[in-house]
């Protein structure tokens, strides 16, 4: 954080295992300036947590928005903030008013 107005900072990651994709999914914020105003919410994928270089390049899935994106699985007995399937609750700043759906490439 160098007080640059051209901030390029990813922060606030939330990671879960996605049973539908068979991958770890990370949602994170991206700041667009020194005041940490939101550029958007980004997603990245990895087959293994043990290899930090295995994460895909983050891709924006939501412009602007609030902080701390999080996915909460809805599967009975298995859904949580650590595990989700194809469709899950999508939270920003601790509030959910929508779902997120994952698709295989």
N, C-alpha and C positions, 0 to 999 in steps of 0.2 A: 504494500500500500504506500505509494510514493506521491500521493496528492496529484497525480496526473489526471487531467480531465478526460483522457483517452483510456480509462481503466478497461482492462480486459481480464476480469477476475471471475473465476468459477468458485462457488462456495455453497455451503449448506447441503452437502450430499445426503441422500437417503437411498439405501441399497436394500433390495429384496431379491430372493430367488423366485424366478417366474417359472412355474411348473409347465405352463403351456409352451413357452419358448425354449425351456431347458437351458436358460442363461440367467446370470445375475443382471439385474437392471438397476442403473443408478440415475436418479433424477437429481438435478442440481440447478441452482440459480446462477445467473450471470449478471454481474454489475456492468453498467454502461458508463459510469462516471465516478468521480471521487466521492460523491455523496451516496454511492451504492444504490442509485436508482436502477430499477430492473430493466435489463434488456429482454429477459424472458426466462423460460424454463427449458432446460435441455435434458436429453436422455443419452445414455451411453450403455453399451452392453459388453459383457465378458463371460467366457465359459468357466473361468476359475478366479477365485480371489487371491490365490497364492502368487499370481503373476501380474503385477501392476501394469506391465506393458501390453497386456491382452485386451484392455478396454478399447472399444471403438471410439473414434473421434466424436465428441458431443455434437448432437444435432438439435436445433431449436424445435420444440413442439408447441410452444405457447409464447406469444409476444407479451411483454410487460408482465403484469400480474403481481401477486404478493410473494412473500418469502416462504421458505421451507416446504418445498413440494414433497409430498409423501403419498405412497400407495398403500392401501390397506385391502388385503384379500377378503373376499366375501364367502369363501368356501366353508361350509359347516365343518367345524372341528379342525380345520387346517389354515384358514385365512387369518392373516395377521399383518403386522408391519414388516415381518421378515419373510413372508411367503404369500404369493398371489398367483392367480391363474390368468386366463385370457381377458377377463373383465374384472375390474376392481374399482374401489372408491378412490377418487383423486382428491387429495387435500392440499390446500394452500393456507399457510398460517393457522393450521389446526382446524380448518373448516372445510367441509365437503359439500358441494352442491352439484357435483357431476361425477360421472364414471370415466374411466380410461379403458380403452380396449387395445390390446396388443395384437399385431399381425405378424405372421412369419413371412419372410421375403421369398 
